[in-house]
Amino acid sequence: MQAACGASMPQPADTVLRNGFVYTVDSADSVHQAVAVRAGKVVYVGADSGVQAYVGARTEVIDLTGRMLMPGLVDGHLHVMSGGAQRLMCSLDYKTLTIAQLQQKIQACLDGEPAKDPDRWLEVTSWDRQGTVSVDADPTRVALDALKTQRPILVHSTDHHSVLTNSRGMALAGITAATPDPVGGKIDRDPSGQPTGIFEDAGIALISAAMPAPTQEDDVRSAKAALDAIRRQGVTTFMDASSDERALKAFTAVQRSGELTARALFAMMLVPDKAAKDPERAIATIKALAAPYDQAAAEPAPGIGARHVKIMMDGVLQAPAQTAAMLAPYLVNTGTNDAPSWVPGKHSGDVYFPPDTLKSLLLSAVKAGFDPHVHAIGDRAVRQTLDAYEHVRARLPGSDMRPAIAHCETVDPADYGRFKALDVIPVMSFQWAQEAPYSVNAMKEQLGPERYARLEPEGSLHNAGAKIAYGSDWPVDPFAEFLALKIGVTRKGDPTHPASFGPAYAGRLNDDPLLPRNVALRAITMNSAYQLRLEKVVGSIELGKFADMIVLDQNFLQIPEDDLGKIQVLMTIVGGKTVYTADSFRPKG
């Protein structure tokens, strides 16, 4: 039993939660029955018999009736502004659509806004590009040009690494066959060299630059919409993984209005071409931008931090994009669909920063006080990022930097042990370790059996001693944290869950080791808190820590594995204050 030191009769708590299964995620994964909270901090963790001393006349007492209480979730990699904005936009709902179905859904959105100005852009979200390719073909601007509208249209893929626009959109952006590919991006072209309407990675900015910037009011609405989704998922701390001053301004405004319901950290996005030309200046610019918004001292009430920097090292594995940088070429089919013959092609993807530039960039970031957060998906991008971190460790011995590599979808086995050796945190999105159109149709044959067998290697990295953290990457996928945790421990989706892909994709992805349930929970609590330098105040239920906790309708450690993805959050508490209660939960004292 843990209790605060002091007088024999402690001061009354503000809140007592008792008669529960309190999973603390402390160093021993202790389980208790009750928690007492005062002034936003935990003052007691232990048995029901001991918590009664903390109940006063004004103490709120919540009877958990045996339910699981655990630390609030810490999501170490999501995209908060786009996630919130997408809740307010025309959405394709992550569905696998033919081109005709895609056209039908977008036309319905256009028809639902008949009064819109013909110059007003229609933004469409959650397009499963790989799914469309798997059942039809990669669409081009021609598919959008056929719609009954004069409006420019921009369709965002679910992975946020590609967009599709119509001819009107390209004209407004000034895109022609003569437009060069930007650093860190690509313009897809047909055999004659004409842009198809698909833009990859940094190429997306060529189109978005032609669009009116969202207003401050738009951004605040997006921030509030995101926070509503976040608290419903039980997330009490998050890091926005590709941020800018717009996000900082929006969340600062939300905080000032008293509506910030999660601890908000922001990784400032580095623009590839500027960062490559002058790394030190790029970092200095980001530092000057972020510093006025960064609230260095954490308090029980949610605050804002801007102490991370985001760097894109490559793109995605899935065909047709294949912008992730691999050690060996992607395979190509030199046969037919009926009689395929997959052989190494000439394309292995490109890194967005040469090795020496990346080393200089990371060194400058760490010297400026940032923790680097690098997107690296291909095994070559991962290796070169590890090499760069090794360089920084050698140049700055004794540095307490907490470097992270996000996604790590393919890692050469020779590099598994380097994560622990270099204290590099792999931030993994567990939901990607399920069978899906993007992991089977768009990768399996293109990677070949050896690489496919080590796809999504969180189990191998954990077994090699890495401190696995978790990041949902929302809204790349539907926001479903407990489905992701379920996939982390089974490497299988849930055919009945709307964020999985049905009976056709119900098998186990591959034989990479499964994560134990307690390891999966630690990844999304203490390990992500460590990644964000918050492990002393959040990530576990312990004396003196902030009272960030969630109540679940089922016990993640005890129910059958097939049911793990169905778990619902009943209550979310941040700094001792309840920020969300499910309609179905009526706690009693």
Order of alpha helices (4+ residues) and beta strands (2+ residues): beta-beta-beta-beta-beta-beta-alpha-beta-beta-beta-alpha-beta-alpha-beta-alpha-alpha-beta-beta-alpha-beta-beta-alpha-alpha-beta-alpha-beta-alpha-alpha-beta-beta-beta-alpha-beta-alpha-beta-alpha-beta-alpha-alpha-alpha-beta-alpha-alpha-alpha-beta-beta-beta
